[in-house]
């Protein structure tokens, strides 16, 4: 069977090299036309856990409370914050920002009402008349600054406590069409998962998926342009103040910018250095150009396929380009080294036969190494995180393409590009790999002892591995995004949003203080009935004795003519949350969250209560709270109530900004402790409390990574072991070949644990990379060992021969990749630095394991039986 396939390959490929190269080049040219369609997806959804119940809650809360994404600009002038020299250019900048497409509003100190400068009454708030602001003449700006720095609404949110820094909040328009497509797509997907999707709905799902994907591209381009425009406008005002731009959209935009920059700048630098290393190693132009052509063709075909299928890269899956380059380069080097060995044995032999023998000898180990490497990357598809899944499938597809193109292009180029002055190995400097053989031969015991020691250290390191990270750690300390996030955390209330949604308790009795507000005879129970009830307030409310003339004067006749429950007229339903029990409970929760070290600014209805108490100068009763709920004007409700209260669902929303720079922040521990405190210490029922927001969603991603990846490594190793059994037909040899891979993967993860490098969405793929590289090395070495062993059945002599043959290919590949990928340490994007360093570590551990530990174990256990003959 094998000879038959080799014969077909010879007739169709090697004997028609120019035609083969022409066809492959034509394919590459066709795929190159699709390169302009490649999209780098920077949306937040691309980094979330698909199927996460918290994701649906997050979207539901966003729809219910009409939350908007926002960009923050910090304004820190050299003059007094509220002086004309500061405020006038601030207003001009804000006006320019309002004109940008996609901006719904811009909030500055100019735009918010002043409640204490001068003090206003509750009647002023409910009258509907405009409230004072900095726009008004005669406003005492020093008094306004005091309000901004002490108000429960503005302090540490709009203005820092020291009064030297203010924020400009740029609210981005909600895309209702996007939400509509998203809800429709998810609903149809749920039907599909449940197996109840009809044929018509299947067509509708496909159409919706296409519409959603197309609209997402528009949204991403629009938001990317918006970020550019914001930065351009802000940059023009650097003479008036020190400015930084921050917010979640900026994090996503800057991540994409840095990734694109690294792909462009470091991609070329890495390729150039790798070519230089190849030139030094092989000393012939053909052995530099041929791997370059094979790698270039592979990358163009794969990238063109992404563009053709609208298969979008993210900041995670973009790493596949570099990893695919490693694999393709390794395949090319293996073929070149084997060809040069055959040439050294028979320099005057037939070129065609030499190339054919090269293919015949290398196709099996290369095929199995690619197969097992693909298995390692397929393990990523169980993560549930779309970018990680995409990375797994992209690598699997790319490996197949790399194998096919390498075995089509490299042998054909060997045939058509003749070199009569080929340097034989006998003339080369003795390879460094021979010294590895000497070490494995003379210090076998030491190698085993060190390996056991490293294994113990690895176990300890893995036990310290953290499934945690901070977005700020993705960026270098000198970058604008890092400095902006640091400033927002330290002086303007935090960066990462967390929402706590609390549902009112089920109650059947009237609320304390509202006993006289009885239900109408034909109506549902009043306040305190389960959410969704149609409670009304009877005419008894009109006779309620407020017991406070000052309060009555404050409200005046605002409620004198209201009809609470008269048939045929509008009824008013007071909420549990606008009662004394609800207020007290919410105040307890709000104050508890505000006191946590990891939290910054906290906003909720409790903030409204604090403002009302300040205005009234006294505590307020349930009746008064109900009147507040009823009487606030629409614009005040829109600013102070609607973002934090849902009457229909009887829910309140506490919006928290968590300090991303907090050294004590451990997302999962923080969220678990917070939920426990709300239930056990503050008396809420567990069913009342729901946590959501980007903090929760990203934490769920991290926890899923640990469960789906680290815990599935055992399954991956089991599958690889089965493949080893098929290839080597020996359980002992298969287990021995698995050991260096276990140690290499463990060492990389262990080093991450020991150095405090977190396991996150950017570094999780390194385990698959280590497995892919390690398995490749072990397969090639063991396969060659089994082929060389029958010559003299001498384990030590066979080891020396293998180190001087296949060891060269492993060594050349490692040196080339290590030097090239070291360039990534110059990046400003920390994940690129981590990726570069961890890839270097993976390559070094894999090759050392293959050249030291693996042969030592083969010799120690006499792994090859008398019948072994590859």
ZIJO-V29640 format. One line per field, one symbol per residue. ss: DSSP state (2 for helix, 1 for strand, 0 for the rest). A space follows every 10 residues. Layout:
ss: ???
This chain:
ss: 0222222222 2202222222 2222222222 2200222001 0002222010 0022222222 2222200001 1111111000 0002222222 2222222200 0011111000 0000010010 0222220000 0000000000 2222222222 0000100010 0000011111 1100022222 2222222222 2222000022 2222222222 2222222222 2222222222 2222200000 1111110222 2222222222 2222222222 2222222222 2200022222 2222222222 2222222220 0010002222 2222222222 2222222222 2222200000 2222222222 2222222222 2222222222 2200122222 2222222222 2222222222 2222220000 0000222000 0022222222 2202222222 2222222222 2220000000 2222100002 2222222222 2000011111 1110000000 0000000000 0000000000 0000000022 2220000022 2222200000 0000000000 0000022202 2222222222 2222000011 1110222222 2222220000 0222222222 2002222222 2222110000 1111111100 0000002222 2222222222 2000022211 1102222222 2222222222 0022222222 2222222200 2222222222 2222222222 2222200000 0000022222 2222222222 2222222220 0000222222 2222022222 2222222222 2222220012 2222222222 2222222222 2222222222 0000000000
